[in-house]
Amino acid sequence: MPDMTLVCKDCGIEFIFSEGEQAFFAEKGFTNSPIRCPECRKARKQQRREKGIDKKAW
């Protein structure tokens, strides 16, 4: 599995989906590649926490 260059759905920048990340996703059973760059994923996760939507928010 070589590194993959993907384009973020939110901000449009290119980001690398590394071999290690691909192996991690496969290990967790995820079948899709990420659609957001790490920065946008972090921002989206924070927004979800603030709205109380995150599953882990107790």
PyMOL commands that set and color helices and strands:
alter all, ss='L'
color gray80, all
select helices_A, chain A and resi 19-28+38-51
alter helices_A, ss='H'
color red, helices_A
select strands_A, chain A and resi 4-7+14-17
alter strands_A, ss='S'
color yellow, strands_A
deselect
rebuild
show_as cartoon
